[in-house]
């Protein structure tokens, strides 16, 4: 089975399954038995092991039948979306956000409503979603559909699962935060529910651009394919 599309599908299903745990009744049941520390250790180790399996399964699987080839159009679209994805990615790890573990205390702080959070309250999930869309567009084969499609689906569904979980955990405080922000990028700004300030964002945008250009330049060396238009 090694190196087959079947193994890749099984690895993806396993990865999707374990990430349903944090949003299901199993989470509280496991925490009740092994504690929060034990649960986090178990979940993180299991996630890493299955993700490594997923990476190896994708690397070993032949591309299979190619369903589309967007040519340079896909590459130009990819450049634009990956610029945004890189900024979202950097911002997600450098900005205060109530959706992270222990982030409930941030709900009362105005910083939780500024910067990247004014654009989307789920910057990491949307960074992964945009990344997956780019690679789906430019990898129209069966293995790419399973790998990039699965990760993108997980990230996109994750935004709604996180919202539901935080709603249960944080109650009215989360409802206030949700009303002033949006899941879908830029929606709260368009609707006038949020205000964009570049002061907390400008250096994150610069770091995102640096990340993009580093990945763009070394993509062929690291991953074996150039994203540059030909």
N, C-alpha and C positions, 0 to 999 in steps of 0.2 A: 504493500500500500504506500510505502515511502515514495515521495516524489510524484504523487498522483493528485489529481484534482479532488478526489474523494478525501484524501488526508487533509488537504487545505480546507475543504468545507467542514470537516469534523473539528479541526482546530479553531476555525472561526465560530462555529456553533458553541464550542466550549468557552471561548473568550466572551461571547455574547451572554452566555448563561451565567457565568460568574459575576458579570457586571449588573445582573438583575438583582443580585443578593442585597446590595445596599438600599434598594428601594422596595424591598419585600419584607414580609413578616419574619423571614429567616434572620434578618439582621438583628432585631431585638432579641430573638430567641438565642442567637449565638452569643450576643453580648451578655445576656443573663447567665449563661453557663461559663464563659471563659473570660468575661470582662472586656472592656473597651480596648485595652492594650493587646490582649490576646487576639481579639477579633481583627484589629488593624494589622497585626503581624501576620496572621493567617491569610487575610485577604490580599495584602501586598505581595507576600511570597507566592501565593497561588497565581495572582495576576501576572507576575514576572515570569514564572515558569511557563504558563500557557501562552503568554505573548512571545516568548523566545521560541516555543514550538511553532507558533503561527508564522513567525518570521522565517524560520528554517523551512517550513512547509511551502511557503510562497516562493522562496528562493529556489527550492528543488523542483517546483512544478513548472512544466513547460507552459508557454503562453497560451497554447491552444488556439482555437479558431478566433480570428480577428473579425469583429462585427462592424467596426468603423475606423476610419483614419481621418481625423480632422485637418491634418496637415498644419501649415503655419497658423491658421486661424486658431486652432486649439492651443498653440504655443503662446500666441499673443494674449489670449484669454487667460492662460495660465499665469503669465507674468503679472497681470493686473490683480488677479485673485490671490496670488501668493504674496504679493506686496501687502495686501490687506491682512491676510492670514498671519504673516510674520509680525505685523504690528499688534494684532490681537494676541498672539502667542506671548510676546514679550510683556505686554500689558497685563496679561492674566497672572503672571508670576511676580509682578512688581507693584500691583495695585491692591489696596484693601478691598475685600469682597465678602459680603455676608453669606455667600453660597458655600464657602469653604468650611471645613470642620473647625468649630470654635469661633466662627465668624458672626455669631448672633450679637455680640457686643458692639459690632460695627453699625448695627441698624440705626442707632441714635446719633451717629456721626455723619456730618454733611459730606465727608470725603467718600462715603459709600455711594453717593449719588452723583459724583463728579467724574471727570476723566473718562476712562473706557467704560465705566458703569453707566454713563449717560448714553452710550451707544448701544451696549448690550450688557445684561447682567451675567452673561455666560461667555466671556471672551475666549476661554480655552476650548470649550465645546465648538464654538463657531470657527475657531482657527483650524481645528481638526476637520470640521465639516467642509470648509472651503478647500483645504488641502486635498481631501478625498475627491471633491468635485473636479478639481484640476487634474488629478491623476486618473480619474474615470474618463474624462474627456480625451485624454492623451494616451490611455491604455485600454483600448476597446476590445480586449480579449477576455476569455473566460476566467482565467486566473486573476486578472485585474479587477473584473467585476466582483468576484468573491472577496478579494482582499480589501480593495479600496472601498467598494460598496458596503461591505460589512462594517468597517471602521467608521465610515461616514454615517451610516444608519444608526450605529450605536451612539455616536456623538450627538446627532440631531435628536434622537429619542431621549438622550440623557438630559437635554435642556428641560424637557417636560417632566421627566421623572424627578429631577432635582427640585423643580418648582413645587411639585406635589409633596415631596418629602419635607421641604422647608415650610410649606404651608401647614403641615401637620405638627411640625416641631415648634414653630415660632409664632403661630397664630396671628393675631392682629398686627403685630410688628412687621411680619412678612407681607401682609396685605397692603400696608402703607408703602413698603419698599417696592412691591410689585406694581403699585399704581403709579409710581414715579419713574419707573424704569421699564425696559422691554426685553423680552427674550429675543425677538427678531431684530437684528442690527438696524439702528437708525429709526425704528418705528416710533419710539417715545419722543425723539427729537422732531420728527415729522408731525406728530400729533400735538406737540407743544407741552408734553408732560415732563420733559427734561430739557436742560440747558447745557450746551456744550461749551467747555472752557479749555483752551489749549494750554493753559499754565501747567496743569498736572500731566499733560499728555506729550508735550513737545519732545522731551528727551526720550520718552518711550517710543515715539515715532522714529526718532533717529536710530535708536538701538534696533528697532524692527527693520529699518532699511539696511542697517549693517548686516543683520542676520540674513536678510533676503539675498543681498549681494554675495555674501560668503557661500551660502547654499547654492546659489545660481552658478557661481564660478567653479565650485568644487563638486557639483552634482555628478558630472561625468566620471570624475575620479573615484567618488565614494560609491555611487549607485550604478555606474556603468552606462548612463545615457545622458546626453546633453539636452537641456530644456530650451536651448537657444533656437530661434527660427533659422531655417536653412534656405 
